[in-house]
């Protein structure tokens, strides 16, 4: 399949991008980060073509099994990072974020992930599949950006405190702001895709808006964590360390919802 070749090429390109980013991290040469960004953008472009080819080759959305959804999530994550870096210039986050993307691609490449296309079960033969899954994964991609910048905030804030508030490069304040902005984008996407579109599709497929299926329940818990992040920040003025911890917990909850539920908790979403 052409798609599998393009997927492999994309994987290699993302690894090359990560090497440039890590070289930048250790050498402090800004030109290496710029090359890393361009290489990542090239990989994203080829990845986009791969997903389009998968759609044409399979005849359905490119996220109906775990291999496809891992590929789409890594694409969405790369897209989210490229957009955030282009706007806010957070090159120091690049090396760490590329590790997430590479890990997702490596997992998708695993022999444990069936890569053959197959006819969809009746519940998946709906345009709501496109709306529900794609928008949800885009939301989670921005949560991934916030996860990295929140962890970086905790490290940088501790360093600034140790150095008596001295700031250099990507400051803790900027990292905190980017985490907030990323979640401010990801939360409405996750709400719309994961809950609103999901409930409408559930009603059309199963005759009920909500069944407390394990993935539905964990999606709701993930939504509550990020709602808590935004509520405490907007209403109570939480910033910094407390918000960073909530963002990290939220992303880990989202990852368990996405991956862990499928294998540990049987339910209506087990085939997804």
N, C-alpha and C positions, 0 to 999 in steps of 0.2 A: 504494500500500500504506500502511496506517495506520502500520506499523512505521517506514517511511522518514520519515514526517512527525515521529513521536515522536523518532526518531534526530536529525533536524535540530534540533528544539526543544531536545533534551538538549545538543547541541553548543553552541548559543547560550548556554544557561544555564551551562555549564562555563566559557565565555569570560567571562561576566559575573562568575562567582565568582572567576576569576583576576584580573579587574580590581579587585575589592574587596580581594583578598589583597595585590596589589601596592600598592594605595593604603595599606593598613595598613603595609606594609613601609617606605614612604617617609614616612608621617605619624606612625607609632607610635601611632595611635589604635586601641585594642583593640576598640572597637565595630565597626570596619570588618572586622576578622578574624572577628568573631562573625557578621556578615552574610554574609561570604564562605563560612563554614562552612555556614550555613543554606541558602544558595543552592546550594552543592555537594550538600547532602543532598537538596534538591528535584530537582536534576538526576539524582542517583542513583536516586531514586524513579521518575521518568519513564523513565529508562533501563531500569529493571527491567521496567516495563510494556512497553517496546519489545521487549525480549528475549522476553518471554512471547508477545507478538503475533507475533514472527518464528517462534517455535516452532509456534504454531497455524497460521499461514499457510503454512509450509513443510512441516509434518508431521514434522519431525525436529529434532534438537538445533540450537541457534542458534550453532554454531561448526564448520560443515562446509566452509567455504571461507575465504579470507583476509579478506574483508570481515566475515563473521560473527565470526571469531575475534578480529579487531582490536576489534570492538565489544565482545565479551565480555571481552577483556583490559582494555580501558579501564574497563568496568564493575567488574571485579574489582579493578583498581587503585584506583578511587575508593572502593570498599567497604573495602579494606584501609586506605586513608588515613583515612577517616571513623572507623573503629574505633580506629586508633592515636591520632588527634588527640583524640577524645572521652576517651580514657583518660589520655594523657600531655601534652596541651595543647602541641602543637608547631606553633602557628600560623605561626611564621616559616618552616617548611618548606612551608607551603601554596602560596605563589606558584610555587615551583620544581616542586612535585609536580603542580600543575595544568598546567604546561607539558607534562609527560609525557603526561598524560591527553588534553590538547588535540591534541598531536602524533599520538597513536594514532587519535583521532577524525578528524583531518584526513586521515590516511593512508587510513583506511577510506572516507572520503568521496570520495577520488580517483577520477576516471573510469577509472583503471587497474584498479580493483577491481570485478570483476563482482558485481552486487548481486542478480541474478535467482536465484530458487530453482530447483533441479533435482533429479531423482531421485538418490539416493545409489548409489554403486558398492557391490557386495555386501559388501566388507570393512568398510564404514562402517555397515551395517545391523545394529547391535548395541548393546545397552544398555551395553556396555563403552566405547562412544564417550563417553557421558555421564560415566562415572566417570573415564576416562583423561584426557580433555581438560579438563573443568571443574576437577578437583582440581589438575592440573598448572598451569593458568593462575592459579588462586588462590594457589598457592605462589609463582609468579613475581611476582604482584602484591605480596606481602610483601617479596620481594627488591627490588622497585622502591622501596618505602619505605626499605629499608636503604641502597639506592644513594644516594638523596637525603640521608639523614641522615649517611651516611659522608662524602660530599663536603662537607657543611656542617661536619662534625667537623674535617676537615682545615683548612678556612678558619678556623673559630673557635679551634681549638687553636693555630694559628700566631699569631692575634691575641692570645690570652691570654698566649702566651709573649713576644710583643713588648711587651705591657703589664704584664710582671712578674707574671703569674698572676691579674690582676684579672678577675673574672667578672661578666658582666651578661646578664640575660635567659636565653636558651637556652644553657647552658654546654656545653663540649666533653664533659665527663663524662656529662651527660644524653644528648647526641646519640650517644655511644658506646654507652650502655646501651640506647637505643631501637633502634639498629642491630642489636645483639645479640638483643634480644627479637623483632624483626621476623624475623630469620633463624631464630631458634628456632621460630617459627611456620611460616615458609615452607618450611624444610627438610623436616620430616616430611610436609607436604602434597605437595611436589615428589617426595619419595621414593615416597610411596604412589601418586600419580597418574602421574608420569612413568616410574617404573621398575616398581613392583609391578603396578599395573593394566595398564600398557603391555605387560609381558611376558606376562601372562595373556591379554590380547586378541590379542597376536601369535601365541601358540600356537593359539588358537581359529581365527584367521583364516588363518594361514600354516603352521601345524603345527610352529612352532619358537619357543621362548621368546626367542631372541636371534639376529639375523642380521648384526650389525655394519653395519646400514643407517646412512647418514650421520647421520640425526637421532638414532638410538639412540646412536651413538658420541658425538655432541656432547652429548646429554642426560647421558650417563655422565660426560663431562668436566666439565659444569656441576655435577653432583652431587659430584664429587671436590673441586672448588674450594670449595664451601660446606661439605663435610665437613672440609676442611682448616681452614676458618675456625673451625668449632666445636671441632675437635680441638685446635688450637693454643691456643684461648682457654681451654678447660676443663682440658686436661692441662698445658700449658706456661704458662698465665696470660697469654697475649698479650692486650693491650688497645691501644686508641688507634690510632696511625698505621698500624702493621703490619696490624691487623685491618681498618681502613678500606680500605686498598689491596686486600686480598683480597676484601672485599665488593664493591668497585667492579668488579674483574676478573670476579668471579662473575656480576654482573648483565650485564655486556657479553657474557660467554659465553652467558648465557641468552638474550639478545636475538638473538645470532647463531644460536643453536640454533632459536629460534622463527621468525625471519624469513629470515635469510641462507641457511640450508640449503635452504629450499624453492626458491630461485631459482638458487643457485650449484652445488648438489650434487644430482644426480638420485638418486632412491631410492624405496623403497616408500611414503614419506610425501609424495611430491611433490604429491599431490592435496590434502593436508590444509592 
